[in-house]
Amino acid sequence: MTLHASSDHAYAAPTAPAVATLQHGLLWLMGMGGAIVFIEPSPYEIFALTSVVVFTASGLRMRMAFMPLALLLFAVNLGYTICAVSLLDQQPVVYWILTSWYMAVTALFIALVVSEDTAARLHYLRSGLIAGAVIASLAGIAGYLRLTPGELFTLYGRAAGTFKDPNVFGAFLVLPALLCLQSVVSDGLGRTLRSIVLLGIITLALLLAFSRAAWGMLALTAAFMLLLMMLTSQTNRQRSRIVIMAIAAVAAVALALVILLQFDFIRDMFQQRASFDQSYDEGRFGRFGRHLLGAQMALDLPLGIGPLQFSKFFPEDTHNSYLNAFMSGGWISGVFYPALVFTTALIGFRYIFVRTPWQRPYLAVFSAYLGTIGEGFIIDTDHWRHFWLILGLMWGLFVATQRHAATARFVAQFDITQAEGRAAR
């Protein structure tokens, strides 16, 4: 990827209207394509590659502010690659390594893209994400209701939509659901009504995915986001509306659950999945037992055991992204992966209260990011496309917000200087 260096406070060069339209369309397609991943290569890969070519040809800028992100991504994948050297005769391992590098590149690419023309580009990504979530949700609902042939769009009696795994499906829907919820509690009547319908479709599909992690993630991230929206609201009227609409949303979800649980096939699955007494979580080699045993192994193995090798020692995979970093990439990835993840989270808190045109969607992205890294403690999230998309969005919004704040300070100082000059005369 050929990039042009620029200072952190430089403005983006003007883009021809036709080129800007193409760029915005590709970002919408990337957002939408991220919801269709049950086929390989997925539309996301096609649109992402096309976007890289178009944006690079249009003059994509590499800012110094992105060097920490680039170096951390490089270090994580360097560890994976070193630990996979002796396993490169295994095709799945080679594919895993290439996928890891690819995810890193997409995260950096999204960061670079969103740091310029931020409001417009974020708008099209947001719109595409919601459209993709609705498509995937309708597919999942149709599959669960047996409106499609065979097990299409379902897995193990759970809605999987256009994903291979119901857990990934449920996790993907969280950010679009938060974006719709924001619209419900803060937009005008027309957009609110439309967003209520979209949120209802997405929430129903998420419930039918029967992913306990996704259920908890949606509840916690929605509560956190609404709290941030209240804290950053400028009027009591806005705060009151957020509270009223949030209560109404909780009541609607409760009512929907009551109705759904009247159906035996839904109630049985719900009772099974809602239980914390799951056989694969318990025992010495259960999910959490594997975490402890794997942590002990990580301390003794500086080079780990290599990608995709954990299940050769234990009944299942790690189901923990941080443990998987140690196992797959040794101490290098084991240190730098959490460094990348938690550094991003800590920086994210810094920009919550900065007034920008994109403050509201930033709160949704940040909330979803915190939920995803939290979910990483109980499931492998390190190859989820939408996780790296969110990570890239975080860094792109960091840099855009820095530039916006610097510009606002400059304008304010200029106004003060002008006022003092007039007073002196």
C-alpha positions in Angstrom: 0.0 0.0 0.0 1.6 3.3 -1.1 0.8 6.1 1.4 1.7 9.8 1.5 3.0 11.0 4.8 1.4 14.1 6.3 1.4 16.0 9.6 -1.2 15.2 12.1 -3.0 18.5 11.6 -2.9 18.6 7.8 -6.2 18.8 6.0 -7.3 16.2 3.4 -6.8 17.2 -0.2 -10.0 18.0 -2.0 -11.6 15.0 -3.6 -13.4 15.1 -6.9 -17.1 14.5 -6.5 -17.2 11.4 -8.6 -14.3 9.9 -6.6 -15.9 10.8 -3.3 -19.1 9.1 -4.4 -17.2 6.0 -5.3 -15.4 6.0 -2.0 -18.6 6.5 0.0 -20.3 3.7 -2.0 -17.4 1.3 -1.3 -17.5 2.1 2.4 -21.2 1.4 2.5 -20.5 -1.9 0.7 -17.8 -2.8 3.2 -20.1 -2.2 6.1 -22.9 -4.2 4.5 -20.5 -7.0 3.3 -19.2 -7.6 6.8 -22.5 -9.3 7.5 -22.2 -11.9 4.8 -19.4 -14.2 5.8 -20.8 -17.8 5.4 -19.2 -17.9 2.0 -15.5 -17.6 1.1 -14.3 -15.2 0.0 -16.9 -13.1 1.6 -18.2 -9.9 -0.1 -16.4 -8.0 2.7 -13.0 -9.2 1.3 -13.9 -8.2 -2.2 -15.2 -4.7 -1.2 -12.2 -4.2 1.2 -9.7 -5.0 -1.5 -11.4 -2.7 -4.0 -11.6 0.0 -1.4 -7.8 -0.3 -0.6 -7.1 0.1 -4.3 -9.4 3.1 -4.8 -8.5 5.0 -1.7 -4.7 4.4 -2.2 -5.0 5.7 -5.8 -6.9 8.7 -4.4 -4.0 9.6 -2.1 -4.5 7.8 1.2 -2.4 9.5 4.0 -0.3 7.9 6.7 -0.1 10.1 9.7 2.5 9.8 12.5 -0.4 9.4 15.0 -1.0 5.9 13.5 2.5 4.7 14.1 1.7 3.2 17.5 -1.2 1.2 16.0 0.9 0.1 13.0 3.8 -1.0 15.3 1.5 -2.9 17.7 -0.3 -4.7 14.8 3.1 -5.6 13.4 4.4 -6.9 16.7 1.3 -9.1 17.3 1.6 -10.7 13.9 5.3 -11.0 14.0 4.9 -13.2 17.1 2.3 -15.3 15.3 4.5 -15.8 12.3 7.6 -16.7 14.3 5.8 -19.3 16.2 4.2 -20.8 13.1 7.5 -21.3 11.2 7.7 -25.0 12.1 4.0 -25.5 11.1 4.0 -23.9 7.7 3.6 -27.3 6.1 0.0 -27.3 7.4 -2.3 -25.4 5.1 -4.8 -24.3 7.9 -1.9 -22.7 9.8 -0.7 -20.8 6.7 -4.3 -19.6 6.1 -4.6 -18.5 9.8 -1.4 -16.5 9.6 -2.4 -14.8 6.4 -5.8 -14.0 7.8 -4.2 -12.4 10.9 -2.0 -10.1 8.7 -5.0 -9.3 6.6 -7.1 -8.3 9.6 -4.3 -6.1 10.8 -4.1 -4.4 7.4 -7.9 -3.8 7.3 -7.8 -2.2 10.8 -5.1 0.2 9.7 -6.8 0.9 6.5 -10.1 1.8 8.2 -8.3 4.0 10.6 -6.6 5.9 7.8 -9.8 6.3 5.9 -12.0 7.5 8.7 -9.4 10.0 9.9 -10.3 12.2 6.9 -13.8 13.3 5.7 -14.8 11.7 8.9 -18.5 12.6 9.2 -19.4 11.6 5.7 -17.3 8.4 5.7 -18.6 7.3 9.1 -22.1 8.0 7.9 -21.8 5.6 5.0 -20.1 2.9 7.0 -22.8 3.2 9.7 -25.5 2.9 7.1 -23.9 -0.1 5.5 -23.4 -1.8 8.9 -27.1 -1.4 9.7 -28.2 -2.6 6.3 -26.0 -5.7 6.6 -27.3 -6.4 10.1 -30.8 -6.3 8.9 -30.1 -8.6 5.9 -28.3 -11.0 8.3 -31.1 -10.8 10.8 -33.9 -11.5 8.4 -31.9 -14.5 7.1 -31.4 -15.7 10.7 -35.1 -15.3 11.5 -36.2 -17.0 8.3 -33.8 -19.9 9.0 -35.0 -20.3 12.6 -38.6 -20.3 11.5 -37.8 -23.0 8.9 -38.7 -20.8 6.0 -35.4 -21.8 4.2 -34.3 -25.2 3.1 -32.4 -27.5 5.5 -30.2 -25.9 8.1 -29.6 -22.8 5.9 -29.0 -19.7 8.2 -29.1 -21.9 11.4 -26.8 -24.0 13.4 -27.6 -26.4 16.2 -31.2 -25.1 16.3 -29.9 -21.5 16.7 -30.2 -18.6 14.3 -26.8 -18.0 12.6 -28.0 -15.7 9.8 -25.3 -15.2 7.1 -22.6 -16.3 9.6 -21.0 -19.7 10.2 -21.4 -19.4 14.0 -24.4 -18.1 16.0 -22.1 -16.6 18.6 -20.3 -14.5 16.0 -23.6 -13.6 14.4 -24.9 -12.3 17.8 -21.8 -10.4 18.5 -21.8 -8.7 15.1 -25.3 -7.4 15.6 -24.5 -5.5 18.8 -22.9 -2.4 17.1 -25.7 -2.0 14.5 -28.2 -2.4 17.4 -26.5 0.3 19.4 -26.5 2.6 16.4 -30.2 2.1 15.9 -30.9 2.6 19.6 -29.1 5.9 19.4 -31.5 7.0 16.6 -34.5 5.8 18.6 -33.6 7.9 21.7 -32.4 11.1 19.9 -33.6 11.5 16.3 -36.8 13.0 14.9 -40.1 11.2 14.6 -39.6 9.8 11.1 -36.1 8.4 11.8 -37.2 7.2 15.2 -40.0 5.1 13.8 -37.7 3.6 11.1 -35.0 2.8 13.6 -37.6 1.2 16.0 -38.4 -1.3 13.2 -34.8 -2.0 12.4 -33.9 -2.3 16.0 -36.8 -4.8 16.5 -35.6 -6.9 13.6 -32.0 -6.9 14.8 -32.9 -7.6 18.5 -35.2 -10.5 17.6 -32.4 -12.1 15.5 -30.0 -11.6 18.3 -32.3 -13.3 20.8 -32.8 -16.2 18.4 -29.1 -16.7 18.1 -29.2 -17.9 21.8 -25.7 -16.5 22.5 -25.4 -15.8 26.2 -22.4 -13.6 25.5 -24.2 -11.6 22.9 -27.2 -11.1 25.1 -25.1 -9.9 28.0 -23.0 -7.7 25.6 -26.0 -6.0 24.2 -27.5 -5.3 27.6 -24.3 -3.9 29.1 -23.1 -1.9 26.1 -26.5 -0.4 25.6 -26.7 0.7 29.2 -23.2 2.1 29.1 -23.8 3.9 25.8 -27.1 5.5 27.1 -25.3 6.6 30.3 -22.6 8.3 28.2 -25.2 9.9 26.0 -26.9 11.3 29.1 -23.6 12.6 30.4 -22.8 14.3 27.1 -26.2 15.7 26.4 -26.5 19.4 26.4 -30.0 19.9 27.7 -32.3 18.3 30.3 -34.9 17.7 27.6 -32.4 15.4 25.7 -31.6 13.6 29.0 -35.3 13.1 29.8 -36.0 11.7 26.3 -33.1 9.2 26.7 -34.5 8.0 30.0 -38.0 7.7 28.7 -37.1 5.9 25.5 -34.7 3.6 27.3 -37.4 2.5 29.7 -39.8 2.0 26.7 -37.1 -0.1 25.0 -36.6 -2.3 28.0 -40.4 -2.8 28.3 -40.6 -3.7 24.6 -37.9 -6.3 24.9 -39.5 -7.7 28.1 -42.9 -8.0 26.3 -41.2 -9.6 23.3 -39.6 -12.2 25.5 -42.9 -13.0 27.2 -44.5 -13.6 23.8 -41.6 -15.6 22.5 -41.5 -17.8 25.5 -45.0 -18.9 24.9 -43.6 -21.1 22.1 -42.3 -24.4 23.5 -39.4 -24.8 21.0 -38.2 -21.3 21.9 -38.7 -21.7 25.6 -36.8 -24.9 25.8 -33.8 -23.5 23.9 -33.9 -20.3 26.0 -33.9 -22.3 29.3 -31.0 -24.4 28.0 -28.9 -21.5 26.8 -29.7 -19.2 29.7 -28.4 -21.7 32.3 -24.9 -21.1 33.6 -24.6 -24.8 34.3 -23.1 -25.8 30.9 -21.1 -29.0 30.7 -18.5 -27.5 28.4 -17.7 -24.8 30.9 -17.2 -27.0 33.9 -14.5 -29.5 35.0 -10.7 -29.6 34.7 -10.9 -29.4 30.9 -13.9 -27.2 30.7 -13.7 -23.7 29.3 -12.4 -22.1 32.5 -10.3 -25.1 33.5 -8.6 -24.8 30.1 -7.9 -21.1 30.7 -6.0 -22.0 33.9 -4.1 -24.9 32.4 -3.3 -22.8 29.3 -2.0 -19.9 31.4 0.4 -22.3 33.2 1.6 -23.5 29.8 2.1 -19.9 28.6 4.5 -19.2 31.4 6.7 -22.1 30.4 6.6 -21.7 26.6 8.1 -18.4 25.3 7.4 -19.4 21.8 3.9 -20.8 22.6 2.7 -23.9 20.7 1.7 -22.2 17.4 -1.6 -21.3 15.8 -4.4 -23.9 15.8 -2.5 -26.3 18.1 -4.3 -25.7 21.4 -7.1 -28.2 20.6 -4.4 -30.9 20.2 -3.6 -30.6 23.9 -7.1 -30.0 25.1 -10.6 -31.1 24.1 -11.5 -27.6 22.6 -10.0 -24.3 21.5 -8.9 -21.7 24.0 -12.1 -19.6 23.9 -10.0 -16.7 25.2 -8.4 -14.3 22.8 -5.7 -13.2 25.3 -4.7 -16.8 26.1 -4.8 -17.6 22.4 -2.3 -14.8 21.8 0.1 -16.4 24.1 -0.5 -19.9 22.7 -0.4 -18.9 19.1 2.3 -16.2 19.2 4.3 -16.9 22.4 5.3 -14.1 24.7 5.6 -11.6 21.8 2.0 -11.8 20.8 0.9 -12.5 24.3 2.3 -9.2 25.5 1.5 -7.0 22.5 -2.0 -8.2 21.7 -3.4 -7.1 25.1 -1.2 -4.0 24.9 -3.0 -3.1 21.6 -6.4 -3.9 22.9 -6.3 -2.2 26.2 -4.2 0.8 25.1 -7.0 1.5 22.6 -9.6 1.2 25.3 -7.7 3.6 27.6 -7.3 6.2 24.9 -11.0 5.8 24.0 -12.0 7.2 27.4 -10.1 10.3 26.7 -12.4 11.4 23.8 -15.8 10.7 25.3 -16.6 14.3 26.2 -14.9 16.0 23.2 -17.6 17.8 21.1 -17.4 16.7 17.5 -19.9 16.2 14.7 -19.3 12.4 15.2 -19.5 12.3 19.0 -22.7 10.3 19.1 -21.6 7.4 16.8 -18.2 7.5 18.6 -20.0 6.6 21.8 -21.7 3.6 20.1 -18.4 2.4 18.6 -16.6 2.8 21.9 -19.3 0.9 23.8 -19.3 -1.9 21.3 -15.5 -2.0 21.4 -15.4 -2.4 25.2 -18.0 -5.1 25.0 -16.1 -7.0 22.3 -12.8 -6.9 24.2 -14.6 -8.1 27.3 -16.1 -10.9 25.4 -12.6 -11.8 24.3 -12.1 -13.3 27.8 -14.6 -16.1 27.1 -14.4 -16.6 23.3 -11.9 -16.2 20.5 -12.6 -12.8 18.9 -9.2 -12.3 17.3 -10.3 -13.3 13.8 -13.7 -11.5 13.8 -13.8 -9.1 10.9 -16.1 -6.7 12.8 -13.7 -6.6 15.7 -10.9 -5.3 13.5 -13.3 -2.9 11.8 -14.3 -1.4 15.2 -10.6 -1.2 16.2 -9.8 0.7 13.1 -12.8 3.0 13.6 -11.5 3.7 17.1 -8.1 4.9 15.9 -9.5 6.8 13.0 -11.8 8.7 15.3 -9.0 9.4 17.7 -7.0 11.2 15.1 -10.0 12.9 13.6 -11.0 14.2 17.0 -7.5 15.4 17.8 -7.5 17.4 14.6 -11.0 18.7 15.1 -10.1 19.8 18.7 -6.8 21.4 17.5 -8.7 23.4 14.8 -11.3 24.5 17.3 -8.6 25.8 19.7 -6.8 27.6 16.8 -10.1 29.3 15.7 -10.9 30.3 19.3 -7.4 31.8 19.8 -7.7 33.6 16.5 -11.0 35.1 17.5 -9.5 36.2 20.8 -6.6 37.8 19.0 -8.8 39.6 16.6 -11.0 40.9 19.4 -8.0 42.2 21.4 -6.8 43.9 18.2 -10.1 45.7 17.7 -10.2 46.7 21.4 -6.7 48.1 21.1 -7.7 50.3 18.2 
